[in-house]
Each structure stands twice: as structure tokens, then as C-alpha cells.
Amino acid sequence: MKRDYFIGEDIKKDYFDSKLIENLSHSSEGISSKDGRLTVYLPHKLGFCHGVVRSIRMAMYTAEKYAGRKIYLINEMIHNPYVNHQLQKRGINFLYGRFSKNTHGLDIVTKDDVVIVPAFGGTPDVYDKLTAIGCMVVDTTCGEVASIWKRIKNYYNRVDYTTLVFGKAYHEETIATSSRANRYLVMKDLTETQIVADYIRQPSESVANELLGYFNGAYSLGFNPSVDLQHVGMASQTTMYANQFITASNMIKEAMEDRHAGCISYDVGEHFMELDTICSATQKRQDALKLLLPDIDMMIIVGGYNSSNTGNLARIASEHVPAYHIEGTGKISTETISHQPIGTKQEVTTKHWLPETAPLRIGVTSGASTPDNVLEQVIHEILELK
């Protein structure tokens, strides 16, 4: 496997910028429609994070540098259809996922080809296969994600702890992260965390079998709850809801303490560890949104429907105001809005979504995988509503 590293001038190009978004995110005044009925406000942190910008720039530059050669992307670069379509237009072919027409995976790759590892990273077996092929590899794995891999190796694996991942077992990042652990179990939410906590608190063979059935497909090969949940370390998919991860971690810690209550020599540090693996950019976007919410009447969140961080922004907003998660442009009109309700995986169309009251303060934000130029187009659509 040959690697190409891009630094400095190689990746400085800006493909998805918007001056409007830059200005609005640094202003508290917002932008109003011509009739003054609607005003759009943005949080001071939103959209692309540094890791996403770096990954996309590397992919774009790869398409330019290796034009004429076959260029493959393992799976979606990020969870945004607009960005992935832009990569396809530049001649980048997808090996797996919904943007791929390939049915043979890595078997079609030759040593003369170029393969891009997406921002989510890849599993060790993927890197091994690329090494065996001998192709050129451009690894755009987010630095925050790669840092988690190192910490799991240096902390949890070194002391033979089971890694409990708070995330979605089917998410590309979680798949890559869990593959770095000696043993793992993935919990997608607080309900699943409670199931694990209950077992830790009062383990039994019958409950262990129920747990294995419930979490089928979300734990490592040969996972044995009675043995593998005695010493655990918490980690999180970087794009999860930060407050929920803290709650989940405390639930597991308290369960471990309850299990060993009465043991004079018990030290929680000998059975439980925690790594704060929520991405700092994710945290900043969630915090900025919370600051905006008291001053608006409703919220529109723009980003891919399979984007975890975008979904969590929508969940946070919905706890305070009516909130709509839309995938991009062309989803809104005065009469209807096409959106994905919180906690679902299906787009629906809602009528009479726009209040007739005036003035109306509409907050707009975007996930870390949403380009600013797409968000600008959505804002223009909002300002044209009658």
C-alpha cells in the first residue's frame, strides 16, 4: 500500500464556502425577508468542521492530481448527498454504500488505482487488503476519530478492558472504532445503556442470554457478558449527543459501584474507565444551538438524513421549539415542508407548518457534513416564503 499525504498548499482550496453564512454566524442581527415578516438567525458555530473540510479537500485534490486513473472511495465521504454527488461528478467511484453500483467490493481495485479512505475511517482488514493490493491510498480519516483508535489501544486494550461504545452499530465510524477494540459492545441510546447497566448490577445466566439476543450484531465475536462486563471502558461515536453520553457513562459507572457495594477493597477505577470522545466541534455546535434556542420561534436543521450529528442537533432543538430536519434545498414552501421527524428514518411532508404569526424568528443551523453553500440556498428559500 502506497500512501499520498497532502499538506499545506495542496489542500487549501475552498469548494463549498459561503460569505453569507460566514457573516451571519458572526452576527446577532439575523437576516429578514423583504416584507419583514421572517427573520433568520444562525448560531455562531455550525456546518463543516475542520475534519470534514480537510477530508473533502483531500478528496477533491485527489480527483485533480490523479485524473486519468481509476479513483475509488470506500464508502460515503460524509453523510451528505450533495457532497457525495459532487465527488461522483469529479470521477470518484464508490466501492460500497448507496452511491455505489459496484457489487465486488475491493476485488475490482488494482495496484494502479487510487483508493480514498473516507472521513469515518476504515477497519483494519480494509487497510490490510489495500496493502496486499499495493494501490495508492489517500487516507482522509478525521483526526478526532483516529485519536479514539489510539486511546482505545493505549488504555482499554492495554489493560484488557471491554470497550463500551455509545453509538450506532451500523454507523461507519462506530464500525471502524469498535474494530480497534479487543472486545466491544455498542449501545445506541440510553434505553440500551440501561439494559447493560441492569445486567452489570445483577448478572445472571438467563439475563446474559437475553442481552446477547437483544444486542445481536452489536458486540464482538465470542462476547461473554459474565466475563466481558466485569471491566469496561466507555467511548462514544464522536457525533453523539454529548449530554446523553455523559448520562450513559454515569449509568454504567453507578451500576458497577452498586455491583461491588460492600466490598471494602473496591476501587471503581479497577473496573470502570471513561474516555471523553465526543468531538469538540460536535460539542461546540450543540452548545451554540442551545444558546440560540431561547430567542427563536422555530428551528430548521439542514443535513443528511443519515447524519448522526445533524440528527442530534434536531433532537436538541425539538426539546425547546418546533424543529424540522430537512436534507437540503427544495424541501420547503409556504404550504408544506418535507422533513424527517426526530427518531425516524422516513421523510414525510407536513402541511401548514409555517405559523401565520408575524414577526417570525426562524433559527437555522446545519450539521458538520453540510456545506455552507447549501445552507445559503436554504436560507434564500426561507426568505422567499410568503
Disulfide bonds with the S-S distance in Angstrom:
none
